[in-house]
Amino acid sequence: MKKRIMSLGVMFLFIFVLAGCWAGEITVDTIINADGSGERVFILEVMDDTLSEGPILNPEDPDQEKDYGPVLNDKHIEGGIPAIQTWLEENAPAFLTVEPMETEGVVRTFTLRFSFGSFDEFLERMQALVNLSPTLSWDDFDADELPSFVCEGGVCTFTESRIIVQAALDWAIDGIFNSIYDEADLAGFVSKADIAVLASYRVQVIEEVYEEMRHYDPDADDGENPTTGEPRFGKVIFVESEMFELSADRPDESRTPVSCGGTSTSLPVALVALLGMTAALSTAFVLKRR
């Protein structure tokens, strides 16, 4: 990258955890067909303590042995957690469909989706989302960080970086943080990088699937107890990969090469051959007339 950007990582400040806050968890789910068409879905899940009769236990302290406070998210959103839905409906670009908010248990779910008829259109949509950020631009990223979809022979391969996925969501995270987020008792200890995390990632290319799903690992190192110095274990594991890549066999027999990255797409082999033959015949005709 040409400049460093703020990562939507999982390293929260200790004060953030003790205060009982829990970041919104983002899932990105994508389907890409053999012709490059498909759909991408962004899902944001936020725990709402107003939906719980009792305290919501911190997901990284299910046994209440670490003195992590209960989840208290509602006070940090002006108008309550459902206000996120209103903000998304008012600020999402026209090509993004904002689904109605869903509520299950103590979790509010917000869903955005867009479809694309070709991989070039996918790139156009992703570029538009990145460029909505007040601090980022599509041009900030190196070519190998941008999404690509290449079909050679009977195999199609999709690649993209985690950082470009996060950048495509920066407009929303930044907007929510600067518009309706209330730091309250976390003033000075929290930034927009702390309020959301890329929790899960799933992509299906033709019939093949790659996924990294959020899960709790009871054996994961969680540092030391600040009072006793004893080691602590048990963490929620989010997306860890820096790059995503998935290859799949093409179902058709045409085996026409396709290469999409940035904004370019290769011409089908048959068309290239036809253009070459036409040029050759035209040259021969001119020479004969001379």
Secondary structure, DSSP 8 states (H G I E B T S, - for coil): --S------S---HHHHHTT---EEEEEEEEE-TTS-EEEEEEEEEE-GGG-SS----TT-TTS-S-------GGGBTT-TTHHHHHHHHHS-TTSEE---EEETTEEEEEEEEEESSHHHHHHHHHHHHHTSSS--GGGS-GGGS-EEEEETTEEEEEEEHHHHHHTTHHHHHHHHHHTB--GGGTTT--GGGSEEEEEEEEEETTEEEEE--EEEEEEEEEE-TTT--EEEEEEE----SEEEEEEE-SSS----EEEETTEE---HHHHHHHHHHHHHHHHHHHHH-
